[in-house]
Amino acid sequence: MAHFNLNRLVRPNVAGLKPYSSARDEYKSVGEEMIFLDANENPFPSDVNRYPDPQQRDLKIELGKIKSIASENILLGNGSDEVLDLLFRAFCEPGVDNIITLPPTYGMYSVLAGINNIETRDVLLDESFQPKVSKILESIDKYTKMIFLCSPNNPTGNSFADEKVEEILQKFNGLVVIDEAYIDFSKKGSWLMKLNKYPNLVITQTLSKAYGLAGIRLGILYASIEIITILNRIKPPYNVNQLTQKRALDEIKDQEKVNSQVADILKERVVLFKALKEIEIIERIYESDANFILVKVDDANMRYRQLIEKGIVVRNRSSQPLCENTLRLTVGTELENNRLIQVLKELN
Ligand SMILES: *Cc1c(COP(=O)(O)O)cnc(C)c1O
């Protein structure tokens, strides 16, 4: 490990901040026996008349059990987008610092960098969509605060090789953020088990994909207690609303439902993959560790438009480097996938 020093990484103004103490911070639980006259809420009871728990304790405890991790290592937000944005705001000095992303990849890292006036340094993946570790290490300077690794990667669908990720974790003394939005569909295990080994490791997950809860917006960040403490200093106190906390808690308790839906999607991914091989306009199908498949077609813009005319929306990824003429196809229900295959067969 290089010299990792969290105090050197955090923005000076953030290091000195005290978090806003909300009325509901002072009293842990909304016990029925207590009379709450502290937060200027409407006293007439409903399921949402009180402010939500700013630390989402119940939800974190349940999540911690499922993921075998302490609740103190968890930060929750309004989607992954919010927890990623908090990282920028805590660690990246606008107009000074930079981050590294590995295109073709998820667009939000550079969007958030732009919003926060942080330079993005792009180091393209290699031809097999794996990180070029030496190129990445060469791009680092003393203002490089974070490297974003999306694994399984969106839009390519593959996971990054363990030894490449490990080398970056060992040689970079800023934060290595591994976005595991698609981890539940992957053959590979999560990097969560390595959290104790690497103080610079940050992992994000989401309930938007495998858990079927994109509409409630719940993003999860795992990191050392020291990093979580810094992020807690700057997060809006009530960033995860009561309806989301309750629904998320109900749903994650039902792991059987999630597991069976994921199993169905994985089964369908195999069926779809096979069927795509028989389609003439498809020139290449990329192996997927996620709930989507990237394909190379003869003319992505034309095929995209034709699919729209037939009532099917896919994602055209042609504008991304190394992704010329590619479409990203989400694995849908059996019925939806059959329809996609039928329409693709008829295109000419
Ligand atoms: C879909 C996706 C997310 C999810 O973002 P949310 O804000 O949690 O819905 C995060 N990262 C990647 C790479 C994704 O594809």
The ligand as an SDF file (V2000), in Angstrom:
LIG
                    3D

 15 15  0  0  0  0  0  0  0  0999 V2000
  -27.9160    1.9840  -12.8300 C   0  0  0  0  0  0  0  0  0  0  0  0
  -26.5890    2.2930  -12.2750 C   0  0  0  0  0  0  0  0  0  0  0  0
  -26.4720    2.8750  -11.0120 C   0  0  0  0  0  0  0  0  0  0  0  0
  -27.6880    3.1470  -10.1930 C   0  0  0  0  0  0  0  0  0  0  0  0
  -27.8390    4.4410   -9.8230 O   0  0  0  0  0  0  0  0  0  0  0  0
  -29.0040    4.8200   -8.8000 P   0  0  0  0  0  0  0  0  0  0  0  0
  -28.8330    6.2760   -8.6840 O   0  0  0  0  0  0  0  0  0  0  0  0
  -28.7380    4.0710   -7.5270 O   0  0  0  0  0  0  0  0  0  0  0  0
  -30.2980    4.3860   -9.4190 O   0  0  0  0  0  0  0  0  0  0  0  0
  -25.2030    3.1230  -10.5080 C   0  0  0  0  0  0  0  0  0  0  0  0
  -24.1130    2.8020  -11.2100 N   0  0  0  0  0  0  0  0  0  0  0  0
  -24.1910    2.2270  -12.4240 C   0  0  0  0  0  0  0  0  0  0  0  0
  -22.9630    1.8590  -13.1440 C   0  0  0  0  0  0  0  0  0  0  0  0
  -25.4360    1.9800  -12.9890 C   0  0  0  0  0  0  0  0  0  0  0  0
  -25.5030    1.4350  -14.2100 O   0  0  0  0  0  0  0  0  0  0  0  0
  1  2  1  0
  2  3  1  0
  2 14  2  0
  3  4  1  0
  3 10  2  0
  4  5  1  0
  5  6  1  0
  6  7  2  0
  6  8  1  0
  6  9  1  0
 10 11  1  0
 11 12  2  0
 12 13  1  0
 12 14  1  0
 14 15  1  0
M  END
$$$$
